[in-house]
Each structure stands twice: as C-alpha cells, then as structure tokens.
C-alpha cells in the first residue's frame, strides 16, 4: 500500500532548478535512504512532502489517516518550556482525551444527563488511554530520554538554554515517542555521539513503520535502510538494497552509459563523414541523404556534466612555539561547572587531536574556553607564541550575502576571478556562488566557511563538528587535507571513521570525571 505518492514534481529557486518532473512512492514498511551530493535538493524534497514548501508543479498525496513525523535540522523551541514539557507534547492527543474524560464525569452530575451513554464513551476513551500506555508516560519518556542522552542535560532545563545539538536530540526523542506511521529524518546523527547513534540504529532496524532518512553517515545508512533514492541532476532514481549496493549498481549504469555514448559518438562521426564526402556526388547522393535522415532521427545520448569535487588545501603559516594551549586547573561552564574536577591539558605543536564524548557535556564549551570566546569559571588557559589560529564553528547564521560577496569582503585583495576559483575549489557551482548563503544547504554553507578558512594562513586549526552536513566526497577530501596539514588540529567530532588512525583521541567523558 502506498503511504505517500509524489507525482510530476518540479521545483526551483530563482533560475536554479532543483527538481524536474520527479515522481516518488513510499510503501508501507520501506526504510528509505535519500542520498546525493550537497545542494541536490534532499532537504528541499523533505520540506515539500511535509507541506512546509509548495512545489512549483506537481502533486503530493498522503494516504488517509497517516501520521508523519519530521525531524527538521532547524526547528525552533519556545522559551519557558522544560525538556520534559517538550517531550510530553508528543502525547498531546492523549492529554486531550484525559481532559474529555474529566469533562464527561462533570457532565454526569447535570440534570437529565444520559449516564449510560456517557459511561460508554468514558469506557472507549479509557481503553484508548490504556492501549497507548498513558499511565506510564513518564517512564516511557525517561526511557527514550536516557537512551538518547537527553537526561544528561536535565529534564527541568529550559530548552532555549541548550545548544543546537541538545535541542535536536530533544526533537528526535519527541518524534520517536510519537511513533508516527512514517518518520522523516534529516541528518539525525549530526549531533549524536557514538553510543546514541548505536541506540538509534537499533531502533530504526526494528522500526515497523516506514521512514525516509537523509544522512551522509554511510555506515549508519547501510545498517538501517533497504531502499535508496538517489537525488542527482534534478531527478530521483530508485535502487533496491543498501547504500553499498546502490553504489555498485550506479557505477555499473554510469559505465554502461559512457560506453554507449562512446559508441554513438563514433557512429555519428562515421555517418557525418560519409554524408560530407558523398552528398555532392550524384551517384552517392541518395545514400548520403539516407544516412543524414538516420542522423536526424537519432536520439542523442548525453552525459551529465561531472559535479565539481571539492579540493581542500589549508595554507600554512610560520612554525609556532612548542605549546599551543596549556590549561591550569581549568573549570568550564556557564552558570555551573561542567567538569567534576579541574582540567589540566596540554596541546602541542603539530599534534592532531579529536575530542569525543557524549553530546551536551561541554566539548564545544571547552573549545570556546580555550579560544577565549567564553571565560572559564576557574583556572586559566595559557596560549603559546606565534599562533595563527583558524576556527570552524559548528553552526553559523545564514547570511543574505552571496558566497562571492562574503569571500570578497574577507579578502578584498583578490579579484573576482580568484574569488570564484577559490569557491569552485570547495565544490560550489556558479549558481551556488551567486545565491544568498541563507538559501544554500547545510553542506554548501559549510563549504563557504571552509573556503574562508582555507584562504588564511594558519598553523592551528580548531574545528567544531566539521563533518556535519558534508557529503561523502567532501568528507573524504577534508580528511585528506587535515592529514596533509603540517600544523596542529584540534577538533570535536562524532564520526570514528573520520578521525580514527590519524589523531590522538581525548575522551571528554574521561576528562570531566
């Protein structure tokens, strides 16, 4: 049975087409991975099927009585709500049912009330509450909150006091508690550490209903999906199996198309040559005309232009002193300490370190304390000599500037051609370069920020979750560039396949004990 059907969808932003006459079907129990390079339209597709965005053309049809839950990358939570308040909103319908039961009991006392009919309604509503485990809701909330690490930052905390990653965790927990008929997940692992990713993986593997998942985390995708929809060149193509299977089939289809293209180009050249040599001679004119007709009727095979693959190269400045950062009895936090004991850390020249650990326990706070962006509660940070530091923030506000304007403002000595070349090296096309940064995808925005970072000379790079939103090609290239960088690298990262084998690992869970 089809849960969701998209017919003849076309959409674009300005003169930039995202989809052209695309169709899509979601069947009951399908676990779909929506994959493709940054900026191909994955998040746009999600926004269209959820009704947040109206397509230029086409229809989106949901089956009757189907409930859909959407994990948005950029959802907003209201001030004054605690973590538990937000999670309890997953059961708003059940609370309304309880409210209805109480009203019915009140109305039984009224003169002329049909008590039997009212009792029958109460019984039906009561059954609904019991089948949905209404009277053990808080236990269910605590179970999911614990599994996703939400409890670590307190159930009574105001949600607006939390980091972007913590808020995303709360929204994910709320979504899983709702148990909709279809889950729509946009990069759910971006803010989860390894332990919680493992829990979510098990949850999705056992999930009875359908889901559509956008993720650049390939090991995670492989473990949970059974269908791939590939977004490329304004089209959506379906592949059965996991991501590895999709890659092998895609590579085979691409090779077959290229071979067919080469054969056709040779045939066209031979036919054209014959026509050119024989069309003027009376004896062979008819044969030449016949071949010309064949040429005219031929359906030309076109190869799609290769998407620019990013090339990252971090410029290096002079050699710094031996020590980059040294902390003495450092206590980090905002209102209260995030560490049980003071931190005494040493980060040296040419060292490459990945800080790992549970989300929300203070990894970003540690980076900002080391950089002097926020003041520690106690202790001090000694910074070494001759340090040229480049900082990549986890999230940045979308700007109304275009990437061209942003990079040009930062480096006025460059001419326009040099700015465009720098952005193109990061994997951005002309249309991306001329669009406002705020309308670009998360991955494209990250590439703009990397461009700004790469065009300065640094001997220390501090990176906060640099792999978030990046597609597979960009991730691989970033890993290569950081390994090649001769300076020091200090980064927060939750993807072991990215940092293992070339960095020292600081487990923050151990540091804060």
Buried (B, 14 or more C-beta within 10 A) or exposed (E): EEBBBBBEBBBBBEEBBBBBEBBBEBEBEBBBBBBBBBBBBBBBBBBBBBEEEEBBEBEBEBBEEBEBBBBBBEEEBEEEBBBBBBBBEBBEEBBEBBEEBEEBEEEEEEEEEEEEEBEEBBEEBBEBBEEBEBEEBEEBBBBBBEBBBBBBBBBEBBBEEBBBBBBBBBBBBBBBBBBBBBBBBBBBBBBBBEBBBBBBBEBBEEBEBBBBBBBBBBBBBBBBBEBBBBBBEBBBBEBEBBBEBBBEBBEEEEEEBEEEBEEBEEEBEEBEEBBEEBBEEEEBEEBBEEBBEEBEEEEEBEEEEEBBEBEBEBBBBEEBEEBBBBBEEBBBBEEEBBBEEBBEBEBBBBBBBBBBBBBBBBBBBBBBBBBEEBEBBEBEBEBBEEBBBBBBBBBEEBBEBBBBBBBBEEBEEBEEEBBBEBBBBBBBBEEBBBBBBEBBBBBBBBBBBBBBBBBBEBBBBBBBBBBBBBBBBBBBBBBEBBEEBEBBBBBBBBBBEBBEEEBEBBEBEEBBE
